[in-house]
Amino acid sequence: MDKARADEIISEYMNKIYGFSLSKTMNIDLAEELASDIIFEVYKSLLRTDDVYNIDAYIYRIACNVHIRFTTSDKTKNTVLYNPETAEKTDEIHDDNILNELRKEIAYLSNLQREIIVLYYFDKISINEISQQLKLPSGTVKWHLFEARNQIKDGLLEVSEHIKAEGKTFSKIGYHGFYRMGNPIDVSFYFTKTLTHHIAYSAYNKPKTVIEIAKELDMPTSFIADEIAHLVDNGFMKKINNKYLTNILIYQSTKEREDKIDKLLYKYAKYVCDLYIPLVLEKCNLLMDSKLGDKIYIPENDVNFFLWSMISYSCFKKLNILSESNEFINTDFNIEHKDGSDYITYVAINDDTESTIRTYPNNVDALGSYASANYTLSTWEFFSEYDTRDRNYFSLPFFYLYQFISGTLPKTSANAYKYKILFDKRFIVSNNQIKSDFVNMIIAKFSMNNLDALLPQIPEKIVNIGKKLDEKLFNINKANFPKHKQELCRFMNQNSLTRGYLRVYILKVLLNRGVLKPINEDQKKTVNMIMFCTQNSPNEDINER
């Protein structure tokens, strides 16, 4: 790989590598050192490599290898590093609880006994050396060590009923927002301790002092202060004068609430199907009969498959009821973190319901592009329960597909891995009956803007319906948001008609009505996906390929 391209990749991934390093070390100094080692190894490897298909996986593999070497190096031999990849998940929670209780019991010791315990067990100093350092007879040191151990043991045998009864542990951790440098790190790394969960929940609805939180959780203030500092340092709590307020979203879902949302979304999806989808179907018929229709490729001329994508795309593009003047944007609420990413962390508490909290980003649209000197590829995907493709946004497979379409991807051993990707993703499918391969995706030989201009605008009646839906969802969901985050709640429930979670209900209604028909397994890989080819594209007729 040429140096300019390697420099470009390093620049693009620098913040992401630092985020990876921070999540592994939980220490700023060590993170910077680990990140520099990873960047050095990645740069060397890129210069020795001709082509990299999956750059995310490539860099992640190198980062993991460097991290393993780093944890066994002299740099970290006296430092405890959190490594989620080598931790036993079931035992880790149990060990964390024991560690929390152990630290609590040590905090309850007298100053002298606590000092002796720390010197003996943590600093690995012998009894004779402790005796000399504290100027105490060695017998006295032994007696204090014996008494301290018994007190700690007795304390560990008594389960803290207060914490057990509280039970506010997080069962689901994720984020709303985006990571600047690609795929996210796992934000759950910052919430590995049960105590961290309790502290975040304690100061969720209103600011509290360290002492107030400590009293509520029945824990030593010095212990609580450490965890609060950890949360503040990573942007999950903020300090307000001498108090602290949790800066994440905590959802407590109930079956009653989920049932209300389910019925509401189904009801409003039917409104859309009655008032807007007929307009989309009419436009689709006109489009296919127009000259522009000659520039749309439909796999095996399957109109049903074409309608799946066109209906989803139209709802995504045209059901927007907000103007730019009254629309909140993510940056109004997102929190900037150390790795340069902007997002809002969300967690769920004891979520034992089968349904999914509607504000979770499960059904999402993704836009991508790949540009060269001669052409531009633009892509749209909608991920939902109706597709079976992996959730990534890489542009290269679309570029390989364009090469196949334009006849510039010969079937040689050098291109074998590209063909494997295309077949694995079902971008290309073999038709055994005619012994030929065909493109399994909607392809448009024009821009997104060209298609958007043809789509029907929503009637004023739909705008009013959308506003009512937003208000109803806000009234149902606002109980999950403390007073100081009510504006955020309104933002997250605005413009609901165009959200992915409602579109799933629209597709469900259309399937029940027979407007849409079920699709086969190959189509599930590329349903609700369109690739747009524009600019100086070759003139090959993709319908013949």
N, C-alpha and C positions, 0 to 999 in steps of 0.2 A: 504494500500500500504506500502511496506517495506521502511525503511528509505533510503536505498541506491538508490532505484529508484526515490524517491522524491527528493533527493539531485541532482540526474542526471537531472531531469526535471527543477529544479530551476536553475541549472548552464546553461542549454540550453536556458532558456527563460529570463535570467537576463537582457541582453542588450535590448531585445525586450520590456520588461516591462518598462525599462527606456525610450525607444523611445516613448511608449504610454504616459508615464507621462509627458515627455517634450512637446508632442503635445497638451496635455490638459492644461498645466500650462503656457507654453511659458516662463518659469523662471527656471533657473538651480537649484537654492536652493530648490524651492518648488518641482521641479521634483524629486530631490533626496529623499526628504522626502516622497512624494507620492509613489515613487517606493519601498521604504523600507516597507511602510505600506502594499502595494499590495503583495510583496514577502512574508511577514510574514503571511498574510491571506491565500495565495495560499499554502504555506508550511503546515500550520495547516490543511487545507482542504484535501490536498493530503494524509496526514498521516491517515485521517479518512475514506478515500475512497479506495475500493478494486480495481476497474477498471475504467478507463476513456477512452471512445471511441474517442471522438473528443477533444483532449487536447487543441487545439487552442481556440475553442469555450468555453471550460470550464474555462480556465484562463482569457479569455476576459470578460466573465460574472462576475467573481470575481473582476477583475480590474475595471469594470464599477461601481459595487456596492461600492467598496472602494473609488472610485473617487467622487461619490455622497456624501458619508459621509465626505470626505475630504473638499469638497467645502463649506460645512455647518459648519465646525469645527471652533474653535477659531483661528486656525493657519492661516486661510485665510480670516477672516472677514473684514480685511482692505485691502485685495488684490483682484483686479479684475482678474478673471480667464476666459479664453476663453473656452466656452463649446459648440461645434458645434452641440451636440445632443439635446440641449434645445433651440437653436437659430432658429428663423423663417428665412428660407432661403431667401425669397423674401424681407422681411423687413430688413434683416441684411445688405444687400448691400446698401439699401437706408440710413440706419442709419450710416453706415461707411462713406458715402459721406458727410452726415451732420456733423459727428464728425470731418472729415478732414477739412471741411470748417470752423467749429467752432474754431478749434485749429489755423487755419490760421488767422482768424480775431482777436483772442486773441493776436497772435504774432505781429499784426500790432498796438496794443494799445501802449500808452506811458508806460514807466517803472512803474510809480506810479499806473496807472489804471490797468495794468496787475497784479501788486502785490495785489491790492485790490480785483480784480475778483477772483484770486486764493485763497486768504485767506477766502473770503466770501463763494464762491460756492464749492470749492474743500476741503478746510480745515475745513469748517463749523464753522468759528469763527464769533461771533456777531459783529455788527457795533461798539458797545462800546469798545469791546476788540481790534478791529482793530485800533480804534481811539487812544487807549492808546499805542498800540504797535508801531504805526507810528508817534505818537505824533502830531496828527492832530485833529482839532475839528470834532465832529461827523457829523456836517452839511456838512463839506467839504468832508468827506468820502462818505456820501449819494449822494452828487452832482456828485463826480467822478464815483460812482457806477451806477448812472442814465445815465450819458453820455456814459460810457463804454457799457452799455447794448444797448443803442440806436445805437451806432456805430456798434456793433456786429450784431444787427438785420438788419440794412441797408445792411451790407456786405453779410449776408446770403441770402438776397432777390436777390442779383445779381449773377446769375449763371456764373461760370468761363467759358467763351466761349473758352478759349485756351484749357482747359482740355477736354471740351466737343468735340471740333473739333478733338483733338488728338485721342481719342477713342481707345487707345491701351490697351484694357482690355483682359485678357486671358480667352478664352472660353473653353479650355481643358487643364488639367494639369496632367502629369503622370511622369514616369521615365523609363530610360533604365538602366539595371544593376540588382543588387540583394540586398536583405536584409539578413544579416548574420543569423538572428534568426527566419526565417520563413516568415509569411505573413507580408506585409508592412503596415506601418501607412500611412495615407492619406497625401501626400506631399502638397496638396492644403491648409492644415492648415496654412502653412507658407505664403500663398498669399491671405489672407482674405480681405485685403484692396486694394481698387482701386489704391491708391497712390503707393503701393508697385509694382503694375504692371507697372505704368508709369515710376518709377525710374529704374526698371530692363530693360525696353525697351530703355530708354534714354541712358544707358551706355552699350548697347549690342554690337554695332559695333566697338566702340573704348573707351578707358579709359577716364573718365571725373572727374573733381574735384567736390566737394560738391557744390561749388558756381556755376559751369557751369550747373549742373543738376538743381539746384534751379532756376536759371534764365530761363532755358528752360521750366520748369514747372510752372513758376510764383508762387513759394512757398517760404516761409521763410527758410533760411538755417538751422536754429535750428531744424525745423520740418523735413526737408529732412535728416539731419544727424542722427536723431533717427531711421528712416526707413532703412537707409544705414547700420547702425550698426546692426540692426536686420538681414539684408540679409547677411552681412559679417559673423556674429556670427554663422549663420546656414549653411554656405558654399555655398550660392547662389550668392555671389559677392566676389571678391578678391581685396585686396589693392595693387596697384602698385605705389610705391613712395607715392605721395600725391593724386593719382587718384584712381578711382574705376572702375572695369570692371565686367560686369555681367557674371556669371559662369553657365548659363543654356542655353538650346537650345530654340529658339523661331521660330516656324514655321508659315509662312503666306502662306497658301495654296491657289491656284487658280484653277479654273476649267480647264483652258488651260493646266496647269502643270499636273493635275491629269489625263486628257485625254491622254496626251503624255505617261505617265507611264503605263496607262491601255493598250494602243496599243502595247507598247514595251514588256510588260510582256506576253501578249497573243502571240505575235510573237515568242518570245524565248521559251515559253512553248511548242509551236508546234515543234520547233527544237528538244527539249528533247523527245517529244512523237515520233518523226520520227526516231531518232538516238539511243536512250537509252532504252526506254520502251520496244521495241521488245526483247531486250536482257534480260530484267527482266522477261518478260512473258515466255521466253524460259527456264530460270533458275527455275522459279516457277513450270513449268511442270516436269522438271527433278527432282526437289526436292520432289514433290508429288509421283513420281514413284520410288524414292530411298528408302533405308532402313531408312534414316533419316526422310523421309516423314511419316513413321509409328509413329514417335514421335511428330507429329504435330496434334493437335486437331483443327478441323474446325467445328463450330456450324452447325449442321444439314447438314454437307458436302456441304455447300453453297460456291462454288468456287468463285463466284463474290465477296462475303464478304471477303474471303481470299485475293483476288487480291487487294482490296482497301487498306488493311493494308500493304501488301507486297510491293506494288508500292510506297506508301508514305514512308515506312521505308527505302527502297532502295535509294530513292531520298535524304532522310535525311543523310544516311550514306555514299553514294558513289559519290554524285555530288560535292564533295569538290575539288576545283581546286587549292588550296593553299598549299604550303609546310610550315612546322613549321618555317622556317627561314625568310619568308617574310610576315607572318601573324601578324597583330596587335592583341593585346588581350585587354579585357575590362579594365584591371587594368592600361593600358596606359592612359586612359581617364577618368575613373570613379573618383568621388570625395568622399573622406571619410567624413562621417558625425558623429555627436556626439554620435549617438546610435550604432556606429560601422559598419554601412552599407555603401556599396560602390555603388553609382549610379549617373547617370546624369539626372537631372530634365529637362523635356521638356514641353513646353506650346504651344498652338496654339492661334493665334490672329484672332478674328472675323471669325472663320471657318464656313462659311455658305454653304459650298459645301456638297453634299450628300456623296461623296466618302471619303474614309479614307486615310489619309496621309500614304504612304507606309512604312515609317520608324517607324511608331508606332508598338509596339510589340503585334499585334493582333493574328497572327497565329504562335503559338510557339510549340516546342517539349519539352517534359518533361521526364526525366529519374529518376527512383526511385529504391529502393531496400529494401528488408526486409530479414535479415539473422538470422539464429538460429544455434545451434550446429550441426544440422543434414542436413540443406538445406539452399539454398539461392534463393530468388525470385528477379528477375530483371524485371522492367517494362518500357515500352516505350509508350508514348501517343503523338499524334499530335492533337492539338486543332485547329479547323477551323470552317468555316460556315457550314460544312457538318455534324457536330455532335451537339447533344443537351445536352451533359453532363455538369455538373458544373465544373468550372475551379479551381480544387484543386489538390494537389499532395500527399494526405494522403496514406500511405502504408498499414494501417490496413485493409481496405476492401479487398485488394489483399491477405493478410494473411488469412482472413476469407474464401475467395474463395478457397485458397489452402487447408484449413481444410475441406471444403466441398468436394473437389475433392478427397482428400486422405481418406475420410470416417471418419474423426475425429471431425465432427461437428454434433453430434446427434440433432434431432429435439426435444429439451427439452425447458421448459420455461426459463431456464437460458440462452439459446442461441437464444431466440426469437428476441432480438434486433439485433443480428448479421445477422439473416436471413432477417430481415426487411431491413437492409442496403443493402444486396446483391440483394434483389428483387427491392428495390427502384432505385438502380443504374443499374438495368437490367444486373448485372453480372450473375444472374440466372433468367431464364424465364420459365414459365409454358407452356407446350404444352397440350392444352385441348383435342386434338384428341387422343393422346396416354396416357393421364392422368399421365404425368411425368414432372419432372423439368430437364432442361438442361443448361449447361454452355454456356453463350452467348458471348464468347470471344475467340480469337485465343490464344491457349496455346502451348508453345514449351517446350518439355522435354530436352532441351539442353541450352547452354549459348548463349548470344548475339554474342560472338566471333565466335562460331560455325556457326551461321547464316551469320555473316559478311563475313566470309571466302568463303561462297558459292555465294555471290552476285556478279554480273558482274562489272568489273572495267569500268570506262568511257573511251571511245575512245579519242585519242588526238584531234580529231575534236571538241568534246564537250568541252574540256579544252579551246580551242581557242575561241569558242562561248561564254563560261562563262566569259572570260576576256573582250570580247567586250561588253557584257551586263553590267559588272561592270563599265566600262568606260562611257557608255551611261547614266547609272543611276547617276553616279557621276556628269556628266555634267548637267543633269537636276536638281539635288537636291542641287548643291553647292550654288545656289542663296539664299538658306535658311540658309547658314552658313556664319558668318563673316570671315574675312581674317584669323584671328588667330585660327579658328576652321576648316580650310579646311582639315587638316589631319584626324580630327574626321569624317568629311563627307566622306572621302575616306574609312575609316574603316567601317562606317555604311553601305556602299554600296559595300563592297567587298564580294566575294564568294556568289553572289546573287543566283546562281543556287540551292544552298542547303537551301536557306531561305524559311520559311514557306509561305511567301506571293506569291512566284513563284509557289510553290507546289499546291496552290489553283487553279491557272490557269491551271496547268498540269491536275489536276483532272477534271476540267471543260472541257478541250479539249477531254479527254478520254471519258467523258460522252456524249459529242456531237457526237463523232465518234462511240459510241456503244461498245467500248472496256470495259467500266464499265457500269453497269446498276444501276438505283436508288435502294436505300436500304430502308427497312421498319423502322417504328418508334422505335422498340426495338433495331435494329442494329445501329441506330443513336446514341445510348447511349454508344456503345463500338467500333464504327468504328475507324480505325487507332489506334489500341491499341493491344499490344502483351504482354503477361506475360511469362517469361522464368523461368523454374524450374530446378535447377541444384543441384549438390552434392548428398548427401545421401537421395534422395527423395524416398518415398515408390513406390512400383512397380504397384500400381493400374492402370488399363487401363481407363483413363479418357474418352475415346471414348464410354465407356459403360455407363457412368453416365449421 
